[in-house]
């Protein structure tokens, strides 16, 4: 967390190196430092001295992909309940407490909960972190554009764009473009249905009571929905590009005929075409990356580091297998269009 007006970065200009000498008295050539480009991002200003970076707001500081990101973060120093009402924030939310039944938070950034979550609804454009865990008699709905993590999840419904991480997951329905990772020597994934495009890595799977536990990995229903959405978004972008290019061609014809077209209008059209073209390339890249990831996932789609119990249902790329007996330290994968097991 940073405060408005706080110095967040100090750039140290490059300096000349000084010659050195090794233990044999030989000279060591010194390399001169090279200047770095100014950092880019949002939520800060650079002072006139060119080296001091100052936060423009109270918020959350991140350094991602070489860019500074400072976004609004609302800190709530009390529990969230149905009485509190809906909390909708353009930015991130940090709750110094718990979310009880009926609680509702929607944020464009991240959501961080210091304690527990009961039967509530959480929606985040970024990541969701529940430092204790989520437990409810009914389903708790958690949706994040990024990663979802917590100590445990019980009777939760989770939709995530990134990985889902916990020490204990029971009777939960999870849909994620990433992996489900259940870590720790006593970690267990038990009951419910897990749809994870990139796979599952858990210590224990199922239990001796044969509570139905379903894993659906790889090119599953969620994968097909994601690719279908890519196709819809791509078609829309192409239509928008076609419309912009028609306007651009009309401008060119007018200019060729000697007629004046305002420069700002031309700049706007060319800039819009560039933006749409970039978005189309990014979309194609994401679709291709997802397809390639499922291929890589198939090397070790499901890893069980402890015990996998009888009755657990494994589906990989639409091919299903029900575990007939308890096994230990195993990897489930596809071979010759069949689900097979290999030792870790």
C-alpha positions in Angstrom: 0.0 0.0 0.0 1.2 3.5 -0.8 -0.1 7.0 0.1 -0.7 10.0 -2.1 2.4 12.0 -2.5 4.7 9.1 -1.3 8.0 8.5 -3.2 7.7 5.1 -4.8 10.8 5.0 -7.0 14.1 6.8 -7.1 16.2 6.4 -10.3 20.0 6.3 -9.9 21.6 7.7 -13.1 24.3 5.5 -14.7 27.9 6.2 -13.7 31.3 5.7 -15.1 33.1 2.6 -13.9 36.7 2.8 -12.4 39.5 0.6 -13.5 40.4 -2.2 -11.1 43.3 -4.6 -10.4 43.3 -8.3 -9.8 45.6 -10.2 -7.3 48.3 -10.5 -10.1 48.5 -6.8 -10.6 46.7 -6.9 -13.9 44.3 -4.2 -14.8 40.6 -5.0 -15.0 38.7 -3.0 -17.6 35.6 -1.2 -16.1 32.3 -1.0 -18.0 30.4 2.2 -17.9 26.8 2.1 -16.7 24.0 2.5 -19.2 21.0 4.7 -18.7 17.6 2.9 -18.3 14.4 4.1 -19.9 11.8 5.8 -17.7 9.4 3.4 -16.1 5.9 3.4 -17.5 2.5 2.7 -15.9 -0.4 4.4 -14.2 -1.1 6.1 -10.9 2.1 8.2 -10.5 4.0 11.2 -11.7 7.7 11.9 -12.3 9.1 15.0 -10.6 10.9 17.7 -12.6 14.2 16.2 -11.5 13.4 13.2 -13.7 14.4 10.6 -11.1 11.7 10.8 -8.4 8.5 9.0 -8.9 5.5 10.1 -6.8 2.2 8.2 -6.1 -0.9 10.2 -7.2 -3.2 8.4 -4.9 -3.7 6.2 -1.8 -3.8 2.7 -3.2 -2.1 -0.6 -4.1 1.3 -0.6 -5.7 2.3 -3.3 -8.1 5.3 -3.7 -10.5 4.1 -6.1 -13.2 5.7 -6.7 -16.6 8.1 -3.8 -16.1 5.2 -1.4 -15.5 4.1 0.4 -12.3 0.4 0.0 -11.5 -1.1 2.0 -8.7 -4.8 1.4 -8.3 -7.5 2.5 -5.9 -7.8 0.2 -2.9 -10.7 0.6 -0.4 -9.8 -0.6 3.0 -12.9 -1.8 5.0 -12.1 -2.1 8.7 -15.2 -4.1 9.6 -17.1 -7.3 8.7 -19.3 -7.3 5.6 -22.8 -8.6 6.1 -26.2 -8.5 4.4 -27.0 -5.4 6.5 -23.9 -3.6 5.1 -25.4 -3.9 1.6 -23.7 -4.3 -1.7 -20.1 -3.0 -2.0 -19.1 -2.1 -5.6 -15.6 -0.5 -6.1 -13.7 0.7 -9.2 -10.4 -0.6 -7.9 -9.4 -3.1 -5.2 -10.9 -4.0 -1.8 -9.1 -5.0 1.4 -11.5 -6.3 4.1 -9.9 -6.3 7.6 -12.5 -8.8 8.8 -14.8 -11.5 7.5 -17.6 -11.7 4.9 -20.8 -13.2 6.4 -23.9 -14.6 4.8 -25.5 -12.2 2.4 -22.3 -10.2 1.9 -21.6 -8.9 -1.6 -18.4 -7.3 -3.1 -17.8 -6.4 -6.7 -14.4 -4.9 -7.6 -12.6 -4.2 -10.9 -9.3 -5.0 -9.2 -8.4 -7.5 -6.4 -10.3 -8.5 -3.3 -8.4 -9.4 -0.2 -10.2 -10.8 2.9 -8.2 -11.1 6.1 -10.4 -13.7 7.7 -13.3 -16.0 6.6 -16.1 -16.0 4.0 -19.5 -17.5 4.5 -22.4 -17.7 2.1 -21.5 -14.6 0.2 -20.8 -13.3 -3.4 -17.4 -12.0 -4.5 -16.6 -10.7 -8.0 -13.2 -9.4 -8.9 -11.6 -8.4 -12.2 -8.2 -9.4 -10.7 -7.3 -11.9 -7.9 -9.2 -12.9 -4.8 -7.4 -13.9 -1.7 -9.2 -15.2 1.4 -6.5 -15.6 4.0 -8.5 -18.0 6.2 -11.0 -19.7 3.9 -14.6 -20.1 2.8 -17.1 -22.4 4.4 -20.9 -22.2 4.0 -23.9 -24.5 4.4 -25.0 -23.3 1.0 -22.8 -22.4 -2.0 -20.6 -19.4 -1.7 -20.1 -17.7 -5.2 -16.5 -16.6 -6.0 -15.6 -15.2 -9.4 -12.2 -13.8 -10.4 -10.5 -12.8 -13.6 -7.3 -13.9 -12.1 -6.2 -16.3 -9.3 -8.4 -17.4 -6.3 -6.5 -18.5 -3.2 -7.4 -19.4 0.4 -6.6 -21.8 3.2 -9.7 -23.8 2.5 -12.9 -23.9 0.4 -15.9 -25.8 1.5 -19.2 -25.8 -0.5 -17.9 -23.0 -2.7 -18.7 -22.3 -6.3 -15.6 -20.8 -7.9 -15.0 -19.4 -11.4 -11.4 -18.2 -12.1 -9.3 -17.1 -15.0 -6.1 -18.2 -13.2 -5.1 -20.9 -10.7 -7.2 -21.9 -7.7 -5.0 -22.6 -4.7 -5.8 -24.0 -1.2 -4.8 -26.5 1.4 -8.2 -28.1 1.6 -11.1 -28.2 -0.9 -14.3 -30.1 -0.1 -17.7 -30.3 -1.9 -16.9 -27.4 -4.2 -17.6 -26.8 -7.8 -14.6 -25.1 -9.5 -14.2 -23.9 -13.1 -10.8 -22.5 -14.0 -8.7 -21.7 -17.0 -5.7 -22.5 -14.9 -4.8 -25.3 -12.4 -6.3 -26.4 -9.2 -3.4 -26.7 -6.7 -4.1 -28.3 -3.2 -0.8 -28.2 -1.3 0.5 -29.4 2.0 1.1 -32.9 3.6 -2.5 -33.1 4.9 -4.0 -31.4 1.8 -7.1 -33.0 0.3 -9.4 -32.5 -2.7 -12.7 -34.1 -1.8 -16.2 -34.1 -3.3 -17.7 -31.8 -5.9 -16.6 -31.3 -9.5 -13.4 -29.7 -10.7 -13.1 -28.4 -14.3 -9.6 -27.2 -14.8 -8.1 -26.6 -18.3 -4.5 -26.8 -17.2 -4.9 -29.6 -14.7 -4.9 -30.6 -11.0 -2.0 -31.0 -8.5 -3.1 -32.3 -5.1 -1.8 -34.3 -2.2 -4.8 -36.5 -1.5 -7.8 -37.1 -3.8 -11.1 -38.4 -2.5 -11.5 -40.4 0.8 -12.2 -43.9 2.1 -15.9 -43.2 2.2 -15.9 -42.9 -1.6 -17.4 -39.4 -1.6 -17.9 -38.7 -5.3 -15.0 -36.5 -6.6 -15.0 -35.6 -10.3 -12.0 -34.1 -12.1 -12.6 -32.9 -15.7 -9.3 -31.7 -17.2 -8.0 -30.3 -20.5 -10.4 -29.8 -23.4 -13.6 -29.9 -21.4 -16.8 -27.9 -21.6 -15.2 -24.8 -20.1 -12.4 -25.0 -22.7 -15.0 -25.1 -25.5 -16.9 -22.1 -24.0 -13.7 -20.1 -23.8 -12.8 -20.9 -27.5 -16.3 -20.1 -28.5 -16.1 -16.7 -26.8 -12.8 -16.1 -28.6 -14.5 -16.7 -31.9 -17.3 -14.4 -31.1 -14.9 -11.6 -30.0 -12.8 -12.1 -33.0 -15.7 -11.8 -35.4 -16.8 -8.6 -33.7 -13.3 -7.1 -34.0 -13.0 -8.0 -37.7 -16.4 -6.3 -38.3 -15.2 -3.2 -36.5 -11.9 -3.2 -38.4 -13.8 -3.5 -41.7 -15.9 -0.5 -40.9 -12.9 1.6 -39.9 -10.9 0.6 -43.0 -13.9 1.7 -45.2 -13.7 5.1 -43.6 -9.9 5.2 -44.0 -10.3 4.3 -47.7 -12.9 7.0 -48.1 -10.5 9.5 -46.6 -7.8 8.5 -48.9 -10.1 8.9 -51.9 -11.1 12.4 -50.7 -7.4 13.4 -50.3 -6.6 12.0 -53.7 -9.4 14.1 -55.2 -7.8 17.2 -53.6 -10.4 17.6 -50.9 -9.4 18.5 -47.3 -10.0 16.1 -44.4 -9.3 17.4 -40.9 -6.0 16.0 -39.6 -7.5 15.1 -36.2 -10.2 13.1 -37.9 -7.5 11.2 -39.9 -5.4 10.6 -36.7 -8.4 9.2 -34.9 -9.3 6.7 -37.6 -5.7 5.5 -38.0 -5.2 5.2 -34.2 -8.5 3.3 -33.9 -7.4 0.9 -36.6 -4.0 0.4 -34.9 -5.7 -0.4 -31.6 -8.2 -2.8 -33.1 -5.4 -4.6 -35.0 -3.4 -5.0 -31.8 -6.4 -6.3 -30.0 -7.0 -8.9 -32.7 -3.4 -10.0 -32.6 -3.6 -10.4 -28.8 -6.9 -12.3 -29.0 -5.4 -14.7 -31.6 -2.4 -15.1 -29.4 -4.5 -16.0 -26.3 -6.5 -18.6 -28.3 -3.4 -20.1 -29.6 -1.7 -20.1 -26.2 -4.7 -21.8 -24.6 -4.6 -24.6 -27.2 -0.9 -25.0 -26.8 -1.2 -25.1 -23.0 -3.7 -28.0 -23.2 -1.2 -29.9 -25.2 1.5 -29.3 -22.5 -1.0 -30.1 -19.7 -1.5 -33.6 -21.1 2.0 -34.5 -20.1 1.0 -34.5 -16.4 -2.7 -33.4 -16.3 -3.4 -34.8 -12.8 -0.8 -35.3 -10.2 -1.6 -36.9 -6.8 1.4 -36.7 -4.4 -0.3 -38.7 -1.6 -3.3 -41.0 -2.0 -6.0 -41.2 -4.6 -9.0 -43.2 -3.3 -11.4 -45.6 -5.0 -14.4 -44.1 -6.8 -12.7 -40.9 -7.9 -13.7 -40.0 -11.5 -11.1 -38.8 -13.9 -11.9 -37.2 -17.3 -9.1 -36.0 -19.6 -10.0 -34.5 -22.9 -13.4 -36.1 -22.7 -12.1 -39.6 -21.9 -13.3 -40.9 -18.5 -11.9 -43.4 -15.9 -13.2 -44.4 -12.5 -10.5 -45.3 -10.1 -11.1 -49.0 -9.0 -8.9 -49.0 -5.9 -6.6 -46.8 -3.8 -3.3 -45.8 -5.3 -0.4 -43.7 -4.0 1.9 -41.1 -5.6 0.5 -41.3 -9.1 0.0 -39.3 -12.3 -3.1 -39.7 -14.4 -2.5 -39.0 -18.1 -3.7 -40.0 -21.6 -2.1 -42.7 -23.6 -3.6 -44.2 -26.8 -6.9 -42.5 -26.0 -7.1 -44.1 -22.6 -6.5 -42.7 -19.1 -3.5 -44.4 -17.6 -1.5 -44.1 -14.3 2.2 -43.7 -13.9 4.2 -43.5 -10.7 5.6 -40.1 -9.5 
